[in-house]
Amino acid sequence: MKEKISLLLIVNLLLLSGFLIQAVVKKETIRSDGRLVFLPLPVRLQVNFADLKTSEFCLQYYRSDYDLKIGAESYFFQEGEAELYLEAKYAGIRFLEGNTDGDKLFVGWFV
């Protein structure tokens, strides 16, 4: 019985490790090969991505009753450097062109 439990734990650990590695590899690919865009507000929201214009790209977002989230809701910076980000007007986002799942990576704030 202990052998079955040990085997089950090892298999679960390997599956979890595989999922985590796949997620990291996907984000690293976006970071290194993705196109950088600056996202000002307001943005155009739509339900499907079938009618995108040639200059538009799909970005996955989440909507609640009172909020819109595009991914990274938190951005951490060193203590004492808040003044650098107060004037930011754009969010820098990287994504892979041709990727239809809308996955992206927040890379920073820009003026």
C-alpha positions as CSV (number, residue, x, y, z in Angstrom):
1,M,0.0,0.0,0.0
2,K,2.8,2.4,0.8
3,E,4.4,1.7,-2.5
4,K,1.2,2.7,-4.3
5,I,0.9,5.9,-2.3
6,S,4.5,6.7,-3.0
7,L,4.1,6.0,-6.7
8,L,0.9,8.2,-6.8
9,L,2.7,11.0,-5.1
10,I,5.7,10.8,-7.5
11,V,3.3,10.8,-10.5
12,N,1.4,13.8,-9.2
13,L,4.7,15.7,-8.5
14,L,5.9,15.0,-12.0
15,L,2.6,16.2,-13.5
16,L,2.6,19.4,-11.4
17,S,6.2,20.1,-12.3
18,G,5.4,19.6,-16.0
19,F,2.5,22.1,-15.8
20,L,4.6,24.6,-14.0
21,I,7.6,24.3,-16.4
22,Q,5.2,24.6,-19.4
23,A,3.8,27.8,-18.0
24,V,7.2,29.3,-17.3
25,V,8.4,28.4,-20.8
26,K,5.4,30.0,-22.4
27,K,5.9,33.3,-20.4
28,E,9.6,33.3,-21.2
29,T,8.8,32.9,-24.9
30,I,6.5,35.8,-24.8
31,R,9.1,37.9,-22.9
32,S,11.9,37.1,-25.3
33,D,10.0,36.9,-28.7
34,G,6.8,38.9,-28.0
35,R,5.9,42.2,-29.6
36,L,5.9,45.2,-27.2
37,V,2.8,47.3,-27.3
38,F,1.9,50.3,-25.1
39,L,-1.6,50.0,-23.8
40,P,-3.3,53.4,-23.1
41,L,-6.7,53.8,-21.7
42,P,-9.4,53.6,-22.9
43,V,-9.3,50.3,-24.8
44,R,-11.9,48.7,-27.1
45,L,-13.5,45.6,-25.6
46,Q,-15.2,42.9,-27.6
47,V,-16.5,39.4,-27.1
48,N,-14.9,37.6,-30.0
49,F,-11.7,38.1,-31.9
50,A,-13.1,37.4,-35.4
51,D,-13.5,41.0,-36.4
52,L,-10.1,42.4,-35.5
53,K,-8.7,45.2,-37.6
54,T,-5.2,44.8,-39.1
55,S,-3.7,47.1,-36.5
56,E,-5.4,45.4,-33.6
57,F,-4.4,42.4,-31.5
58,C,-6.3,40.3,-29.0
59,L,-5.5,40.4,-25.3
60,Q,-7.3,38.2,-22.8
61,Y,-9.0,40.1,-20.0
62,Y,-11.2,39.4,-17.1
63,R,-14.3,41.4,-16.1
64,S,-16.0,41.5,-12.8
65,D,-19.0,43.6,-11.7
66,Y,-16.9,46.7,-11.1
67,D,-13.4,46.0,-12.5
68,L,-11.5,45.1,-15.6
69,K,-8.3,43.1,-15.3
70,I,-5.8,42.5,-18.1
71,G,-3.4,40.2,-16.2
72,A,-0.9,41.7,-13.8
73,E,-2.9,43.6,-11.2
74,S,0.1,44.2,-9.1
75,Y,3.4,45.7,-10.0
76,F,6.2,45.9,-7.4
77,F,8.9,48.4,-7.3
78,Q,11.6,49.3,-4.8
79,E,10.7,51.4,-1.8
80,G,11.3,55.1,-2.5
81,E,10.8,54.9,-6.3
82,A,7.1,55.5,-6.4
83,E,7.6,59.0,-7.9
84,L,9.1,57.4,-11.0
85,Y,5.8,55.7,-11.8
86,L,3.3,58.4,-10.8
87,E,3.3,60.0,-14.3
88,A,2.9,56.7,-16.2
89,K,0.3,56.8,-18.9
90,Y,0.9,53.5,-20.6
91,A,1.3,49.8,-19.6
92,G,3.9,47.9,-21.6
93,I,2.7,44.5,-22.6
94,R,4.3,41.8,-24.7
95,F,2.4,39.2,-26.7
96,L,3.1,36.7,-29.5
97,E,1.7,37.8,-32.9
98,G,-0.6,35.2,-34.3
99,N,-1.4,33.8,-30.9
100,T,-5.2,33.6,-30.7
101,D,-5.5,32.7,-27.0
102,G,-4.8,36.3,-25.9
103,D,-2.0,35.4,-23.5
104,K,0.3,38.3,-22.7
105,L,3.0,39.5,-20.2
106,F,3.1,42.9,-18.4
107,V,6.6,44.3,-18.6
108,G,6.3,47.8,-17.1
109,W,4.9,51.3,-16.9
110,F,5.8,54.0,-19.4
111,V,5.3,57.8,-19.7
